[in-house]
Amino acid sequence: MIFASVIYPLKMFKKAIPAIIVLSFLFVACKHNTRFKEVQAPNLFTLQVPDYMHATGDLFKDGKTCLQYENDSAQVFLLVFDTTRKSISENTLKAFYDSIVSNPAIKDPQIAPAKFAMLNKDSSMYTEMTGIAYGVKTYYKILVVATPPRFYYILLWTRDDRKEALKEDLDKIMGSFADIKQ
């Protein structure tokens, strides 16, 4: 009797394996592809932003930004700052990058080593950072771009537990920067 009670569930499980495999393939095949829209900071640059993000002015009120986008429910936020090279003392991409990441305003910052890349014919440096902001472990992507007349600082962030789910979208946003003046 005990033997029969062990064998029966095993036989049922064997019959369920093909159904589990088919459902797994359907789940993977139904992965939603994010739609993006091109946004522009007039006469400066374009950037691809997911349709689920919307323009806002509430993220950073203490200074001038070119773009601010957010989605509270997806917990993803974007700020873009621009600075003319003439108005600052940092005159190289590395010096500007160092000034950005030298004193993060978060608790326990963990900053990955910066990487250099050419981004649509402009020099750039990028990194990732984690830390505690407002009591929440947060993941940041930082991109600094040097165009002939300007430096750009792009900051994108989400909760750390959302970074894997949003990885493709975050990477596409950061890789889409294009200077209009080229």
C-alpha positions in Angstrom: 0.0 0.0 0.0 2.8 2.4 0.9 4.6 1.5 -2.3 1.5 2.2 -4.4 1.1 5.6 -2.8 4.6 6.6 -3.8 4.4 5.2 -7.4 1.1 6.8 -8.3 2.4 10.5 -7.9 5.6 9.6 -9.8 3.5 8.3 -12.8 1.3 11.5 -12.7 4.5 13.6 -12.6 5.9 11.8 -15.6 2.7 12.6 -17.5 2.9 16.3 -16.5 6.5 16.8 -17.7 5.5 17.5 -21.4 2.9 20.0 -20.2 5.4 21.7 -18.0 7.9 21.9 -20.9 5.3 23.4 -23.2 4.1 25.9 -20.6 7.8 26.9 -20.0 8.3 27.6 -23.8 5.1 29.6 -24.0 6.2 31.7 -21.0 9.6 32.4 -22.5 8.0 33.2 -25.9 5.5 35.6 -24.5 8.2 37.9 -23.1 7.1 41.4 -23.6 9.3 43.6 -25.7 9.4 47.2 -24.5 8.5 49.9 -27.0 10.7 53.0 -27.0 10.2 56.5 -28.1 12.8 59.0 -29.1 12.9 62.1 -26.9 14.9 65.2 -27.7 16.5 68.0 -25.7 16.1 70.7 -28.3 19.3 71.4 -30.3 21.3 69.2 -28.0 20.7 65.4 -28.1 18.2 62.6 -28.5 17.6 59.6 -26.3 15.5 56.5 -26.6 13.1 56.2 -23.6 10.6 53.3 -22.9 7.0 54.2 -23.6 6.1 53.4 -20.0 8.2 56.4 -18.8 6.9 59.9 -18.8 8.4 63.4 -18.6 8.4 65.0 -15.2 9.9 68.0 -13.5 9.7 66.6 -10.0 12.9 64.5 -9.7 15.4 67.3 -9.4 14.3 70.8 -8.6 17.5 72.2 -7.3 19.2 72.7 -10.6 18.9 72.7 -14.3 18.3 69.4 -16.1 17.8 68.7 -19.8 15.5 65.8 -19.3 13.7 64.1 -16.4 11.7 60.9 -17.0 10.1 58.5 -14.5 7.7 55.7 -13.9 6.7 55.4 -10.2 5.1 52.0 -10.6 8.1 50.5 -12.5 10.4 52.3 -10.1 12.7 53.6 -12.8 14.0 57.2 -13.0 16.2 59.2 -15.4 17.9 62.5 -15.2 20.1 64.2 -17.8 22.3 67.2 -17.1 24.3 69.2 -19.6 27.1 71.6 -19.0 29.0 73.7 -21.5 32.7 73.1 -21.3 33.4 76.8 -21.0 31.5 77.0 -17.7 33.5 74.5 -15.6 37.1 73.9 -14.6 37.1 70.2 -15.6 38.4 70.1 -19.1 38.7 66.4 -19.8 36.1 63.6 -19.8 38.0 61.8 -17.0 38.1 64.9 -14.8 34.4 65.6 -15.4 33.6 61.9 -14.7 35.6 62.0 -11.5 33.8 65.1 -10.3 30.5 63.3 -10.8 31.3 60.1 -8.9 33.7 61.5 -6.3 31.0 62.2 -3.6 27.8 60.3 -4.2 24.9 61.4 -2.0 23.9 57.9 -1.0 24.8 55.7 1.9 27.3 52.8 1.4 28.1 53.5 -2.3 29.7 50.7 -4.2 31.0 52.0 -7.5 32.2 49.7 -10.3 35.4 50.7 -12.1 34.6 53.1 -15.0 34.7 51.9 -18.6 35.5 54.0 -21.6 33.4 53.7 -24.8 32.8 55.6 -28.0 29.1 56.3 -28.1 27.7 57.6 -31.5 31.1 59.2 -32.2 31.4 60.8 -28.8 33.8 59.8 -26.0 32.0 58.4 -22.9 32.7 56.8 -19.5 30.1 54.7 -17.7 29.7 52.8 -14.5 27.2 51.1 -12.2 26.7 51.9 -8.6 24.6 50.6 -5.7 23.9 52.2 -2.4 21.2 53.1 0.1 18.9 56.0 -0.8 16.1 56.9 1.5 16.4 53.5 3.2 16.2 51.5 0.0 19.0 49.6 -1.8 19.2 51.3 -5.1 21.0 50.5 -8.4 22.4 53.3 -10.6 23.7 53.5 -14.1 25.9 56.5 -14.7 27.0 57.7 -18.1 29.2 60.8 -18.8 29.5 61.9 -22.5 31.9 64.5 -23.9 30.8 66.2 -27.1 32.8 69.1 -28.6 30.9 71.9 -26.8 29.4 70.1 -23.8 29.6 67.4 -21.2 26.5 65.4 -20.4 25.8 63.5 -17.2 23.1 60.8 -17.4 21.8 59.1 -14.3 19.4 56.2 -14.4 18.2 54.4 -11.3 15.8 51.8 -9.9 15.5 49.7 -6.8 18.3 47.1 -6.7 15.8 44.2 -6.8 14.5 45.5 -10.1 17.8 45.8 -12.0 17.6 42.4 -13.6 14.0 42.8 -14.8 14.9 46.2 -16.3 18.4 45.4 -17.5 17.6 45.4 -21.3 15.6 48.7 -21.0 18.3 50.4 -18.9 21.1 49.3 -21.4 19.1 50.6 -24.4 18.4 54.0 -22.8 22.1 54.5 -22.0 23.3 53.3 -25.4 20.9 55.5 -27.3 22.4 58.9 -26.6 23.1 60.8 -29.8 24.4 64.4 -30.1 22.4 66.4 -32.6 25.2 68.7 -33.5 27.4 66.0 -35.1 
